[in-house]
Each structure stands twice: as C-alpha cells, then as structure tokens.
Amino acid sequence: MDTATIGLLYAGVTTLLLFSGMPIAFALGLSALGFMAGFMPSAHLGVVAETVFAELDNFTLLTIPLFVLMGAAIGKTRAGADVYSSLNAWLYKVPGGLGLANVFACAVFAAMCGSSPATCSAIGSSGIPQLVKRGYSEGLATGIIAAGGTLGILIPPSLTLILYGLASEQSIGRLFMAGIGPGLLLILLFSIWVMFKYNLERRFIQATQAKLNKSQAEIESLAAIEIDYYSWSDRLASLPRLLPFLILIAVIMIAMYGGWATPSEVAGIGATGATLMVIVLYKCYRLDDIQKILSGTIRESTMIMMIIATSFLFTYVMSYLGITQASANWLVGLGLSKWVFFFWVNVFLLVLGFFLPPVAIILMVTPIILPTLNAMGIDLIWFGIVMTILMEIGLITPPVGLNLFVINGIAPEIKLKNIIMGTLPFIGLMFLGIIILCVFPEIVTWLPNHFYGGF
C-alpha cells in the first residue's frame, strides 16, 4: 500500500473516531496505535510509553497546569462580575458604554484565565441580563459576550498559543507578545461595532415608538438604555475591585517581556498571585473552596495533557509512515502561490473549527502544514496568530461552537437562533481582522521583533 493511500486511510479512521463521540485523546491514541500495529514493526509498540514520555519531558509544558490553575482560581469567584461592574461605572456615560464595559471585561478576564468558555460564563452571567434589561437586543447582548469570550485564546497568557508554540517549535514568549497587537485590534473592532449597533437600535426604537404616537416621555423611557448613574466617589470606590486584576496582569507581562522570567516561571507567578488574590479578596480559604479549585485544575490539565501525549504519538506515526513528508511534497507540488495556499489553508482550518476544538486542530494539523509554510516563507509566529483567530471563529460557529452553548446555558431564555445571529457580525469582524493582519503584518511582528530582535 502506497503512502498516499495509507495517509488517506489514517485521516479517515481518525475522523471517524473523532466523530464517534469518544474523547479526543482516546481517538488520536487509538488511531495511532492501530496503524502502528498494522504498518510499523512490532518493536515500536513496546516503546510507546517511552516515546510519549520523551515528548512530554518538556519543561515548557509546566505552563499549562499552572495557567489552568490561575484561571480556575479566578473562575471560582465573582471576579468576572466585579471586573464588569467596575468597568461599567467608568464607561456608563459613553454611548453603548454598557456594551463596551462587557467587551473590556471579557478582555481583562481573558488575560487572566486564558479560557474562552470561562470568560463567557464569568462575564455573561452578569452582563447579559443587564444588557437585555437596558434595551440591548438579545442578539447584540449575547454576541458581545460570545465574541468577547474568544479573546481568551488570543490575549496572553493563552493555552492555544502555548500548544501552537510546542507544535511548531516557536518561542512561547514571542507568540504571547505577538498576540497583544491583534488582541487590541479585535477589541477595537468589537467596540466600534457595539457603539454603532447600539445607536442604530436606539434610533430604531425611538422611530418605532414615534409611529405609534407615544409621548416623548414614553419614547425616552422605552429607548433609554444607560439608566445608571455613578458619581466620582462611586467610580473611585469601584477601583479596588479592578486594580488587583490589572496589577496581576501587569506583573505577568513585565516579568515575561522584561526578560525576568521564562514562560514557565511566569505561569508560576500568575498561579500563585491568582490563588493568593482569591484567598485574600474573596475569602476562598476554606478546604471546600481549595478542593474545588484544585480538582478543576487537575481535570482540565489532565485532559489537555492526555491530548498532547496522544497527539505526539499520532504525529510520530505520521512521520514514520512518511505521511507528513508526502503531504508536504504534495502541497508544494500543487504550485500554488503563497497567498492562494494561505487562503485554502484558512478555509481548511475554518471547516475543522466547525467540528473540533482548537487543541486538537493545532496538534493534528500544524505538523502537516509546517514544512509548506516554511517553504513558502510564511512567518510562523504571524501564522500562529492568524490560526488562533480562526480557532476563535470556530468557537462561535455552529454546529459545535462551544461558546454558543455556554451562552445558551447561562441565558436559557434566549433562543439559540438569536445567539447565532448575534455572533455573525463579530465573525465578520474577525475575518476583517485577518485581512488587516495580512495587509499590515507588523501588527503581529513588531512587538516580538522589538523586544526579542528580528529573525
């Protein structure tokens, strides 16, 4: 059997196992072991444990459970509600300020926990009811939170960028630095859309009520969205709820980008700081509280590490059977130009994102396309950011858009159809962001090159 046939069979069997409903780690591992037994010398089966351990014996992987602990500690408190309410106190006078407060709250919380579903849950549980109560449409309210939550895998620290760095052998520090500019770009695009959509909806409400011959007072009452009032004393009083999180983020950024600590050491600083913060500020010092934080960390970390372990075995089998090399030669042999190849890779990743989580896509696909990316001179740091944005789009796109179901879970009274419709403009903004990054790649590359030096 030739390499192309084995490769297609390998991809087909893996796809069937993934869609069978079994855990991703088991699907990848079972597929790898099956083809190892069928197409490789039997001696390889005897060194599976040694092969997997050798790949996992990487100090950088320590960042994963530590950043997971950081996110779990913060996620077990009402930190999301505090960040949201504090930002709302400062932005309430801005047109669409409540929506902007939710966007910024998602960004701040994402920078602390690195998880999109956790960000959606923490900010959305407080933000969505307030947005709907004050006149925002259900689609806009849920779209803000669903799209804002995706920033969790782009704004550092990001588990997705860590995994891409491991799969592509790129610097985690460079990837974290590269994610800042695009993260700010998406925040800006989201904010502009929220303000525009807010004013559009408000004018529509006013026009509709005027046609029904409502009095001016009734129109203003029905169209009023920003109904809170915060004095300067209220705003200053809200700062203690926000400053600890900003300080923690600043310490992490300075330690990493100032060259004072490695990513693994920074993860330790973040995990320790987050744990102390929830103990001191939120009184999470009881044994039950600590147990919930640690058990959640263990579950999520074990799941991720199992996927990483079996993906290493999966790619090892691909490499031994020549599938990776044959795929790379086939892609180069197509004779596609750099941007045509980039376009079709984006389409492929986007389709995969409809069905698979970012962790599986990155660990499965990156080894296949990496040689071709290098051959075509595509910056791997820049591509990693684009790939992450595509993974973000997958998180809010049916049929397996995880953030959509998180939002549906915390706001069950809102129809899933309305949630999906509300996310569509934000998906368009993410595509616009990718186009901007293609035209101005310096948005990604300037910071890492400035701090770490050019390639």
PyMOL commands that set and color helices and strands:
alter all, ss='L'
color gray80, all
select helices_A, chain A and resi 3-19+24-39+42-56+59-75+79-91+97-113+116-133+138-153+159-168+172-211+216-223+232-257+263-282+287-320+323-333+338-353+358-375+380-395+402-410+416-439+442-452
alter helices_A, ss='H'
color red, helices_A
deselect
rebuild
show_as cartoon
